[in-house]
């Protein structure tokens, strides 16, 4: 699943439009749609999305032993 697919699915589950999400993170809908099309949404923007929606986003490496090395936001 691409980052854009994740964001679209998130909007569907949260019952908001892509345009509404863009405005919540301080971007124009046009600019944000271009980022989705080009697959250029940054990790920091993913954190902004999570913060704006009051949810958690994390990114992690998971070692064979189960140890997680991660970054993310805590909510």
N, C-alpha and C positions, 0 to 999 in steps of 0.2 A: 504494500500500500504506500503510495507516495504521500508526501507531506500535504499536498493539496487535497488529496482524497481524504486524509485524516481530518483536515480542517472542514471540508464540506460535510463529512459525516458528523463531526462535532456540532456544527451548526444545526444539522437536521435533528440530532438528539436533544440539543438545547432549545430547539424551536425558535431560532433567530436566523435572520438572513445574513448572507456574506456581507452585504452593505452595512447592516447594523453592527456586525462584528468589527468591520473596518473603522467605523466611527468610534466605537468603544475604545479602540487602541490608538486613536488619534490620526488615522490615515483616511485619505479619500477612498471611496469605494472603487474608483477607477484605478488608482495606484495599486491598491491591494489586489484587485482582480488581475492586474498585469503580473504581480508577483506570484500569484497562484498559477497563472498560465505558464510562466517561465520557471516555476519551481525554485524560486529564490527567497522563500520565507526563511529568515534566519532563526537560529536557536533563541536569541534574545527576544525576537518577535513571538516565538512560541510561548516563552515565559510571560510576555505581556498579555497574550491571549488568555492564558490560564488565569493570570491575576484579574483581568477584566471580567472574567466569567465566574470568578470565585472557585476555581477548581485547581487541581494539581497536575503539573506536567513534569515528567522526569525523563532523563536520558541516561543510560547506564551501559557499562561493560559488565558482563556476567561471566566470571571465571568458571572453569569446570568444577571447582570445589563449591560453587554456589555463592562465593563472595561477589558482592556488587560494588562496582566503582561507578558512582553516579553523580550527576549534577541535577538540579531541578529546583522547584520552588515548593515550599511547605505551606500547606493550607490546612 
